């Protein structure tokens, strides 16, 4: 059952690395649609064995750019606090541990919530897997049936 409730609006702090945390907004439908567009671009432009990884990077980068509203513990090369800009978010995400934390703490939970809302999604094995019959065909007698 799809439970209807207003979209979350509260900003949340996430600890990405020791001494580094980011404040993020909830991921909206617009965020997901724009992210989908970025993934489509990756698949159109990149036809390599790394395409899936590049699509994952595009998802995290796009949602990070759109979602990070503030941060602490992030500085420029002179050690001064760096402003939150799309370019600086990209630089932050070049650090694998920061990327991995943002992906795990921000992106994955949003994707899982989106899947839970889709009540008509197919089973992980797909719809074409062999499923044992619940009852025998009409032409056969049921087991333990007395005739």
C-alpha positions as CSV (number, residue, x, y, z in Angstrom):
1,X,0.0,0.0,0.0
2,X,1.3,3.5,-0.9
3,X,1.0,5.6,2.2
4,X,0.4,9.3,1.4
5,X,2.2,11.8,3.5
6,X,3.7,15.3,2.8
7,X,7.3,15.3,1.5
8,X,10.0,15.8,4.0
9,X,11.5,19.3,4.1
10,X,13.9,19.2,7.0
11,X,17.6,19.6,6.4
12,X,19.8,16.8,7.8
13,X,23.5,16.7,8.7
14,X,25.5,13.7,7.5
15,X,29.0,12.8,8.8
16,X,31.0,11.9,5.7
17,X,34.5,11.8,7.1
18,X,36.1,12.5,10.5
19,X,35.7,16.3,10.8
20,X,33.7,16.6,7.6
21,X,29.9,16.8,7.5
22,X,27.4,18.1,5.0
23,X,23.9,19.4,5.5
24,X,21.5,18.0,2.8
25,X,17.9,18.6,1.8
26,X,15.5,15.7,1.2
27,X,15.7,14.4,-2.4
28,X,12.7,15.6,-4.4
29,X,11.0,14.4,-7.5
30,X,12.6,17.2,-9.5
31,X,16.0,16.0,-8.2
32,X,15.3,12.5,-9.3
33,X,14.1,13.5,-12.8
34,X,17.2,15.7,-13.4
35,X,19.4,12.9,-12.1
36,X,17.7,10.5,-14.5
37,X,18.5,12.9,-17.4
38,X,22.2,12.9,-16.4
39,X,22.2,9.1,-16.4
40,X,20.7,9.0,-19.8
41,X,23.4,11.3,-21.0
42,X,26.1,8.9,-19.7
43,X,24.5,6.0,-21.5
44,X,24.2,8.0,-24.7
45,X,27.8,9.3,-24.6
46,X,29.7,6.5,-22.9
47,X,29.6,3.1,-24.4
48,X,32.3,1.3,-22.4
49,X,32.6,-1.4,-19.8
50,X,32.6,1.4,-17.2
51,X,29.2,2.9,-18.2
52,X,27.4,1.5,-15.2
53,X,30.0,3.0,-12.8
54,X,29.9,6.3,-14.6
55,X,26.1,6.3,-14.3
56,X,26.4,5.7,-10.5
57,X,28.9,8.6,-10.3
58,X,26.5,10.8,-12.2
59,X,23.7,10.0,-9.8
60,X,25.7,10.8,-6.7
61,X,27.3,13.9,-8.2
62,X,24.0,15.3,-9.4
63,X,22.2,14.6,-6.1
64,X,25.2,16.0,-4.2
65,X,25.2,19.2,-6.2
66,X,21.5,19.7,-5.7
67,X,21.2,18.4,-2.2
68,X,24.2,19.7,-0.2
69,X,23.3,23.1,1.3
70,X,26.1,23.6,3.8
71,X,29.2,21.8,5.1
72,X,31.7,21.9,7.8
73,X,35.3,20.8,7.6
74,X,35.7,21.5,3.9
75,X,38.4,24.0,2.9
76,X,40.1,25.3,-0.2
77,X,43.8,24.7,-1.0
78,X,44.7,27.6,1.3
79,X,42.9,26.1,4.2
80,X,40.0,28.6,4.2
81,X,36.4,27.4,4.4
82,X,35.2,26.6,0.9
83,X,31.8,27.7,-0.2
84,X,29.3,25.1,-1.3
85,X,29.3,25.3,-5.1
86,X,28.7,22.7,-7.8
87,X,32.4,22.8,-8.6
88,X,33.4,22.4,-4.9
89,X,30.9,19.5,-4.5
90,X,32.6,17.8,-7.4
91,X,36.0,18.3,-5.8
92,X,34.7,16.9,-2.5
93,X,33.4,13.8,-4.3
94,X,36.8,13.2,-5.9
95,X,37.7,11.9,-2.4
96,X,36.6,8.3,-2.6
97,X,35.7,8.1,1.1
98,X,33.5,11.2,0.9
99,X,31.9,10.0,-2.3
100,X,31.2,6.6,-0.8
101,X,29.7,8.1,2.4
102,X,27.5,10.5,0.5
103,X,26.3,7.7,-1.8
104,X,25.7,5.3,1.1
105,X,24.1,7.8,3.5
106,X,22.1,10.0,1.1
107,X,21.6,8.4,-2.3
108,X,21.0,4.8,-1.5
109,X,18.3,5.4,1.1
110,X,16.5,7.7,-1.3
111,X,16.6,5.1,-4.0
112,X,15.3,2.4,-1.6
113,X,12.4,4.7,-0.6
114,X,11.6,5.2,-4.2
115,X,11.5,1.4,-4.8
116,X,9.3,0.9,-1.8
117,X,6.8,3.4,-3.2
118,X,6.6,1.5,-6.5
119,X,4.0,-1.1,-5.5
120,X,3.9,-2.7,-8.9
121,X,7.6,-3.3,-9.4
122,X,8.7,-6.8,-10.5
123,X,10.4,-9.3,-8.3
124,X,14.2,-9.3,-8.1
125,X,14.3,-12.5,-10.3
126,X,12.0,-10.9,-12.9
127,X,8.7,-12.1,-14.1
128,X,10.0,-14.8,-16.4
129,X,11.5,-17.1,-13.8
130,X,10.1,-20.6,-13.5
131,X,7.6,-20.7,-10.6
132,X,6.3,-24.1,-9.4
133,X,2.5,-24.5,-9.9
134,X,0.3,-24.0,-6.9
135,X,-2.2,-26.6,-8.1
136,X,-2.0,-29.5,-10.6
137,X,-3.4,-29.0,-14.1
138,X,-7.1,-29.6,-14.3
139,X,-6.5,-32.8,-16.3
140,X,-4.6,-34.4,-13.3
141,X,-6.2,-35.5,-10.1
142,X,-5.1,-33.5,-7.0
143,X,-2.6,-35.3,-4.7
144,X,-4.3,-37.2,-1.9
145,X,-7.7,-36.9,-3.6
146,X,-10.0,-39.7,-3.1
147,X,-11.8,-41.0,-6.2
